[in-house]
């Protein structure tokens, strides 16, 4: 059974996980740890806990794969590109100016850029 201690920093995928569906939540200060441990130990909760394990395992089988990590990483990068575009419209020209003086420019230029635009 997974107990998850509440905290300020999250992994990118944690927003998809729901307390009491995928894990048993525990407060940051651990003030309810004993209560949550008692819940897990109580055999009256076996059906709820078994369902939680089943749902969590299904989520892991679908989300914790190399393919899904690649998709998620691509989404993060593309989201960052959009964020930078909104914050600083001149970032593309700055990036192009920097990359024109590097040996890896032909590779990046052919793969990512076409007619001054990013190929997505």
C-alpha positions, 0 to 999 in steps of 0.5 A, a space after each residue: 500500500 502506498 502512503 504519500 506524504 503531502 509536500 510542496 514539490 511534486 513530480 510532473 505526473 503526480 497531478 494525475 494521482 488522486 488521494 484515496 484512489 491511488 494512495 493514502 494521503 499523509 499530512 506534511 507534519 505526519 500528525 495523521 500517520 498513526 491514523 493512516 497506518 491503523 486504517 491500512 492495518 484494519 482488515 475491514 478496509 481490505 476491499 478498499 485497499 485492494 481496489 486502490 492497489 488495482 487502480 494504482 497498478 493499472 495507472 503504473 502499467 499505462 503511465 510508467 513506460 518508456 514511451 509514455 515518459 518520452 511523450 510526457 517529456 516532449 509535452 514538457 518541452 513544447 509547453 516550455 517553448 510556448 511559455 517562452 514565446 509568450 514571455 519573450 517573442 525575441 527568444 527565437 532570434 536570440 537562440 538562432 544567433 547563439 546556435 549559428 556559432 556552434 558546430 551542432 547547428 546543422 543537425 539542430 537546424 535540419 531537425 528542428 527548424 524550417 524557414 525560420 520556424 520551429 518544426 513541431 
